[in-house]
Amino acid sequence: MQRKIMQILANTSDLNEASHTLANVDADWGRLIAAVGPCTFEAKTEREPYEALIRAVAYQQLHAKAADAILQKFTQLFSAATIDPLVSPKFPSPSQVIAAEFDDLRACGFSSRKVETLIGIAQGALTGLVPTRSDATMMADKDLINRLISLKGIGQWTVEMLLMFTLARIDILPADDFAIVEGYKRLKKLAVAPKRKEMTEIAKAWRPYRTVASWYLWRVPK
């Protein structure tokens, strides 16, 4: 079990092996990977889960540019740099988020519901519900998902983003991700995109590299 938990995308050779394996799934995958080129997936492994979750919430149901603008306003709202060990330098600490005015957080561009989620994440970081990076590293994917979806406003997709882009887990498939499902639809020239259950079944052929498969599906040409 420990070995499975620690399976992460650690270096370029891991990515190359994953790309090679996926290219041999079938001709469609082979053409996609040849067209896109080497996988350049990169995780922000220096981030704590608290920070990663807040960032993921900003991106929920928004285009990247809009979310980037919201996060910029959010960090600028807290002018004093924090030395809280739970977060990166200059990223607001859990205590700062909890102490902030609701309307000030709304003014960054977050919906009222997302503000409530941010506060819940910050409270969870202080109580230990949101684990530190060192603790999260030792937890299985399902355990992290089950633990964190207890937070209001945090669904499985959000935790999967944490697993992929912060913990660099090698075998994650966000089956509810619209862009991934649409990417697979285009890859296979399907009339209808597969539902979650079907997508999960299809993706078994991509194990143990479903994170890299997701990365390529995000890049299927339109």
N, C-alpha and C positions, 0 to 999 in steps of 0.2 A: 504493500500500500504506500509506503514511504516513497519508493522509487517512482510510482505513478504520480504522486503529488508533485514531485520535484521536476517533472518533465516540462522544460521550458525551452523557448527558442533563445539559445544563448549566443550564437555566433553565425557568421556567414555560411559555414559548412552545414549547419542545421537547415538553413533556408535553402541552400542548394540541393540538399538531399530531399527536402520536402517538395521542391519544384520538380525535381526529376521523377519522384514517385507519382505526383499528380499528373504530370505530362503523359504518363503511361496508363492512366485510367481509361482513356479512349481517345479517338481522333480529335474530338471537339476540344478536349482539355489540352491535347498536344498543340493544336493550332493557337489556342488562347495564350498559352504560356510562351510559345514562340513569338507571338505578336507583342505581348506585354513586356517580355524580357525577364531578367532575374528579379526575384522578390526582394524588395528593399524594406520590408516590414521593420518598424522600429518602435520599441516600447519605451515609455518614460518610467523606467524602473526606479528612479530616484524619488518618485512621488509616493506619498502616503495614501492609503485607501480613502481617507477623509477628503483630501484634495481631489483625488481622481473622481470620487463620486459627485462632488460639487460640480466639477467640470463636465461630467457626463450629463448631469441634470440640465446644464445650460444648453447642451446640444440636443436634448430631447425634442423631437418634432420641429427642429429648426435647421435652416441651411447653415453651413459652417461659418460664413461671413457674419451672419446675424449673431450667432453664438459667440464668435470671437469678440464682437463689439460689446456684447453684454458682459463678458468676462473682463474685458479691459476696464469698463466702468466699475465693475464690482471690485477689482483690485485697487483702482484709484480711489474708491470710496474710503478705503482704510489707508490713510497716508503714512502712518507709522509702521515701519517694518517690524515684523514679529520675529522673535527668536524661539518661538514655540517649536520643540523638536518634532511635533506631529506634522509639520508642514514645511514646504519650501520657503526660503527667505522671500519676504515681501508678499506672500500669499496670506490672506486673512486667517487668523487662528480661530478655532472653534469658539473660544470665549468672545472674541471680537464679533463674530457673526451673531451670537446669541444676544449680545448687548446692543446690536445695531437697531435703528428704528425700522419698523416694518416698511414704512413708506419710502425710506431711503433705499432699501433693497429693491422695492418695486420700481423705483426710478431708474435702476440699472437696466431694466428691461425684463426682469423676471415676472411671470404671472403671480398672482396671489398664491395659487396652489404651489408653485415652485418655491416661493419664499418659505412657505410652511415646510416644504421638503428640506430646504437648506438648513433651517433651524433644527429640524429633526436629525439631520446628519451631524450637525455640530454637537447636539446633545448626546448623540450616540457615540461620538468620538470621545467625549469626556467621561461617559459612563463605561466605556469599553465595549459597547455593542458593535461599534465599528472598530475592527481590530487594527493594530499597528501593522506596518508592512512586514515586520519580522514574524508576527503571529500569523498574518494572512498567508505568508509563504508556506507555512506548515499545514495549511488547511486544504482539504480536498475541494474541488470545484463545487460539487453539490452542497457541501456544508456551508461554503461561503454564500452561495445563492440563497439557500434556505434561511440563513441568518440575516442577510441584509435586506431581503424582500419584506422583512417584518417592519422596516421603516416605511412610513407613509410616503407614497410617491415614488418608491423605488421598486421597479419591476425587474424581471429576469434580464431583459436587454441591457439595462443599466449596469447590472453586476457583471454581465458578460463583457461589456466594454472595459470594466476594471480588470477582469481576468486576462483579457487580451493585451490591453495597452499599458497596463501598469505591472501586472504580475507576469506578463509574457508567456502565458500558458499556451502550449503548443496545439491543443486539440479542442478549440472552442468554436462552436457554430451558433451564431445568433440567428436562429431559424425564424424569428419574427422580424428580422431586419428587412425593410422593404427593398432597399437597394440590392441586397444579396439575392433575395428571391427573384427580383426582376432581372438581375444579372444572369441567374441560372435560366430563366425563361428565354432570354435572348441567346444565351449560349446554345441551348438545345432547340431554339426556334419553336417554342411551344405556343399554343394558342392561349392557354390559361396558365398562370403562375401556380406552382404547387402550394398547398396549404402547409401549415407548420408540421403536422404529423408526417405528411408525405416527404417534406423537405428533410426532416430528421432521418427518415428511413433512407432516402437517396444518399445522404451525406455519410452514411456508414462506409461507403466505398472510399472515402477520403481520409479515413482514420489511418494513422494518428496525427494527421496534419490538417485538421479542419480549420485551424486559424489561418494558415497560409491559403487554403482553398477559399476562405472568405475574402481574404485580401485580393485574390485574383478576380473573384466574382464582382467585387466592387469596381473592377476595372474592365469589365466586358464592354466593348464598344457599343454605343447606341446607334 
